[in-house]
């Protein structure tokens, strides 16, 4: 799939193969709750290389959702440094953050977030609209992305005409269509039965083998075991960072 073209003044391009695509140094995120401060992240430092398959795991309240929001450029840290594909996200304007997010990250959510009366093809075209790609080029890219996830015969179907697993595949195609550096998935099997969830995770495995960087945020150990690396959070800090097969 050919990469999209962006304005020359947009944020830096993706890191070269083998380089860090995610760099976080001493990240902290503090929320004010009345007179109290809640430290959701407390000095986290991690780096994720292009092509890695990483699961961020932890119980509710561990900080994994906050970290996901910062990685996805949906929020800024209170302190610390965060770089995505070589760009210092802390120094970017909101518009530049949106450009970088659209260029480098494809999101997959637990509840699919599909438009109810819209065909699969149109669903997948939405990120392209924000990237300035419309008409036949957008339609062709959407069909290619749907074919990539095994839905070439469902391009005109609405969500109510698709199974849960097929809806999640549409969401994955939507994440893939801009040719991002990273797929960021938040509990991607949480709304699926075990069989369908296993099929979705097998698709993620294939995408990683094709070279995509995958970051999956989950509390499900079965999902996490698909990743080659697990980063475990508790009370806003990294308590474990292990690779598959490590003792």
C-alpha positions in Angstrom: 0.0 0.0 0.0 1.5 3.3 -1.1 2.0 5.9 1.7 -0.1 8.9 1.8 1.4 12.3 1.0 1.2 15.0 3.7 2.1 18.7 3.6 5.8 19.4 3.9 5.3 21.3 7.1 3.7 18.3 8.9 5.5 16.5 11.7 8.5 14.3 11.1 8.2 11.1 9.1 8.3 7.6 10.7 11.5 6.3 12.2 13.7 4.1 10.0 13.5 0.3 10.4 15.1 -0.8 13.7 14.8 2.7 15.3 12.5 3.6 18.2 9.0 4.6 17.0 7.9 5.3 20.6 10.1 7.0 23.2 8.9 8.0 26.6 11.2 9.5 29.3 10.0 10.0 32.9 6.4 10.4 31.8 4.0 11.6 34.6 0.4 12.4 34.4 -1.4 14.1 37.3 -5.1 14.8 37.5 -6.6 17.2 40.0 -9.6 15.9 41.9 -10.8 18.8 44.0 -8.0 19.5 46.4 -6.3 16.2 45.8 -3.9 15.1 43.0 -4.1 11.7 41.4 -0.9 10.5 39.8 -2.0 8.3 37.0 1.5 7.9 35.6 4.6 8.3 37.8 7.8 8.6 35.9 7.4 6.0 33.2 10.3 5.5 30.7 9.8 3.0 27.8 10.9 2.7 24.2 9.2 0.6 21.5 11.0 -0.2 18.2 9.4 -0.3 14.8 7.9 -3.7 14.1 7.5 -4.8 17.8 4.4 -6.4 19.1 3.8 -5.1 22.6 1.0 -5.7 25.1 0.5 -3.0 27.8 -1.2 -4.8 30.7 -2.5 -4.0 34.1 -5.6 -4.0 36.3 -8.1 -1.2 36.3 -6.5 2.0 37.6 -3.0 0.8 36.8 -2.4 3.7 34.3 -2.6 1.7 31.1 -5.4 3.8 29.6 -3.6 7.0 30.5 -0.5 5.7 28.8 -2.5 4.7 25.8 -4.0 8.2 25.4 -0.5 9.7 25.5 0.9 7.2 23.0 -2.1 7.9 20.8 -1.6 11.7 21.0 -5.0 12.1 22.6 -3.5 13.6 25.8 -0.3 15.3 26.9 1.8 14.3 29.9 2.1 16.6 32.9 5.8 16.2 32.7 8.4 14.1 30.9 9.3 13.7 27.2 7.3 11.8 24.6 8.4 11.2 21.1 6.4 9.5 18.3 8.3 8.6 15.1 11.1 11.0 16.1 8.8 14.0 16.7 8.7 15.6 20.1 5.0 15.5 20.7 5.2 17.9 23.6 6.3 20.7 21.4 3.6 20.3 18.7 0.5 22.4 18.4 -2.9 20.6 18.5 -3.1 20.8 14.7 0.3 19.2 14.3 -0.6 16.6 16.8 -3.7 15.7 14.8 -1.6 15.5 11.6 0.9 13.2 13.3 -1.8 11.1 14.9 -3.6 10.6 11.5 -0.4 9.9 9.8 1.3 7.4 12.2 -1.4 5.7 14.2 -4.4 3.5 13.4 -6.8 3.0 16.3 -8.8 -0.1 17.1 -11.4 0.2 19.9 -13.3 -2.4 22.0 -16.7 -1.2 20.8 -15.7 -0.8 17.1 -17.0 2.9 16.9 -18.7 2.4 13.6 -21.3 4.7 12.1 -24.6 2.9 12.2 -26.1 3.5 8.7 -22.8 3.6 6.8 -21.3 0.9 4.5 -18.0 -0.8 5.4 -16.3 1.0 2.5 -17.5 4.4 3.7 -16.4 3.6 7.3 -12.9 2.9 6.1 -12.7 6.0 4.0 -13.2 8.3 7.0 -9.5 8.6 8.0 -8.6 9.3 4.4 -11.0 12.3 4.3 -9.1 13.9 7.2 -5.8 13.1 5.3 -7.2 15.0 2.2 -7.9 11.9 0.1 -11.4 11.6 -1.4 -13.3 10.2 -4.4 -12.0 7.2 -6.3 -8.5 7.1 -4.7 -10.2 6.9 -1.3 -12.6 4.2 -2.4 -9.8 2.1 -3.9 -7.7 2.4 -0.8 -10.7 1.4 1.4 -11.5 -1.6 -0.8 -7.8 -2.7 -0.6 -7.8 -2.4 3.2 -11.0 -4.4 3.5 -9.6 -7.1 1.3 -6.5 -7.2 3.5 -8.7 -8.2 6.5 -10.8 -10.7 4.5 -13.9 -8.6 3.9 -13.8 -8.0 0.1 -17.3 -9.4 -0.2 -18.8 -7.2 2.6 -17.8 -3.7 1.4 -21.4 -2.5 1.0 -22.7 -4.0 4.2 -23.7 -1.8 7.2 -22.8 -2.7 10.8 -26.2 -4.2 11.5 -25.6 -6.6 8.6 -22.2 -7.8 10.0 -21.2 -10.1 12.8 -19.2 -8.7 15.8 -16.0 -10.1 14.4 -16.7 -8.7 10.9 -17.4 -5.3 12.5 -14.0 -5.4 14.3 -12.4 -6.3 11.0 -13.9 -3.2 9.4 -12.5 -1.2 12.3 -9.1 -2.8 11.7 -9.3 -2.0 8.0 -10.1 1.6 9.0 -7.0 1.6 11.1 -4.9 0.3 8.3 -6.1 2.5 5.4 -3.7 5.4 6.0 -0.7 3.0 6.1 0.2 4.0 9.7 3.4 3.1 11.6 1.5 1.8 14.6 -1.7 0.0 15.3 -2.9 1.0 18.8 -5.6 -1.4 20.0 -7.6 -0.9 23.2 -9.1 -4.2 24.5 -9.7 -5.3 20.9 -11.5 -8.6 21.8 -13.5 -7.2 24.8 -16.8 -7.2 22.9 -16.3 -10.5 21.2 -16.8 -14.2 22.1 -13.7 -16.3 22.6 -13.7 -17.9 19.1 -14.2 -14.6 17.3 -11.6 -12.9 19.6 -9.1 -15.6 18.7 -9.7 -14.9 15.0 -9.1 -11.2 15.5 -5.9 -11.9 17.4 -4.7 -14.2 14.6 -5.2 -11.3 12.2 -3.1 -9.1 14.5 -0.4 -11.8 14.5 -0.4 -11.7 10.7 -0.2 -7.9 10.5 2.8 -7.9 12.9 4.5 -10.5 10.7 4.0 -8.1 7.8 6.0 -5.5 9.7 3.4 -3.4 11.5 4.1 -2.2 15.0 1.3 -3.3 17.3 0.5 -2.0 20.7 -2.4 -3.7 22.5 -3.7 -2.4 25.7 -5.5 -5.2 27.6 -6.2 -6.8 31.0 -6.7 -10.2 29.3 -3.7 -12.6 29.6 -4.8 -14.6 26.6 -4.6 -11.5 24.4 -1.3 -10.3 26.0 0.4 -13.7 25.2 0.1 -13.0 21.5 2.6 -10.1 21.9 6.4 -10.7 21.9 6.8 -8.2 24.7 4.6 -7.4 27.8 4.8 -4.1 29.7 3.0 -4.4 33.1 1.8 -1.3 34.9 0.7 -1.0 38.5 -0.2 2.3 40.2 1.2 4.3 37.4 4.7 2.7 37.2 6.2 -0.1 35.1 6.6 -3.1 37.4 7.6 -5.6 34.7 8.9 -5.4 31.1 9.5 -8.8 29.6 10.0 -10.4 26.1 8.5 -13.7 25.1 10.8 -16.5 26.2 12.6 -14.4 28.8 13.0 -15.9 32.2 
